[in-house]
Amino acid sequence: MNDSKLITILGPTATGKTALAAEVAYQVGGEVISADSRQVFRGMDLGTGKDLADYHIHGTDIPYHLIDICSPAEEYNAYRFLNDFKQAFADITARSKQPILCGGTGLYIDAVIRGYQLPDAPIDPEYRRSLEPYSDEELTAKLASYIQLHNHTDTETRDRLVRALEIQEYRLQHPDSYTRLPEMQHLVFGISFPREIIIGRIGRRLQQRLDEGMTDEVQRLIDSGISPERLMRFGLEYRHVTRYLLGQCSRDDMFRDLYTDIRRFAKRQMTWFRRMERNGVNIRWIDGSLPIEQKAAIIFRQL
């Protein structure tokens, strides 16, 4: 394999990305780099859909990277991801293995494929204090004056909003401080299902994760010292399950609202991927209903 080539497998939630990435890795002698903004956190397994069992196929354990690398108490962002990706990519290619990027966090994937240059912005307590008097709406407008807001990632919580502003302010003051990725060839594949099929897969997967103990997982995180407020900032599963554990909604309401939010999230993921295509990224879409061996063969033939 060409050590400057990166295979990327993307798609909305519940489309079988991990299993396909592991199958391709098995066939080509590869290792998987996760592109998921929440799977980096230890102890957040069912809620983030890590599907670690998918990495054990044909009697072989497929190596994976950027999963379980930090505490839920830490902040993680696109800058950290790019640096962690850069290290993982260098490690994999140095051992003559094929790196495979796999995930559904559009910002992270786009950052790698289109080579975002992000500044190494340290925490600035004084600047953060200067933002305290402003509302979230005012901070969002301030951020929009710096960059085009194509997604909700930087604005979905106040912590993320403050951090995004901190990065932009640092960028203005230190224009030469950027993360730069090595040159690489990109082969990008997406898993595609009709929307009604994805909706059904989301519902079945959500029920399975609840049956496997997702509520207990969130309770363990709270018991370990992670505050409910912090957990709810992770969105989706952690917001709704935490609300249920706090007695703010019934189990039926939790399932209904979470199911609705995951469906909306999947739609936002596809919106991001379509925007990537409009920005020049060639995504080769694969019919998700095909057997996994056929999907892997399609990818293998284009290497």
Helices and strands as residue ranges (DSSP letters): E 5-10, H 17-28, E 30-34, G 52-55, E 56-57, E 60-61, E 64-65, H 78-94, E 98-103, H 106-113, H 125-131, H 136-146, H 158-173, E 185-192, H 195-211, H 214-223, H 228-232, H 236-245, H 251-278, E 283-287, H 292-301
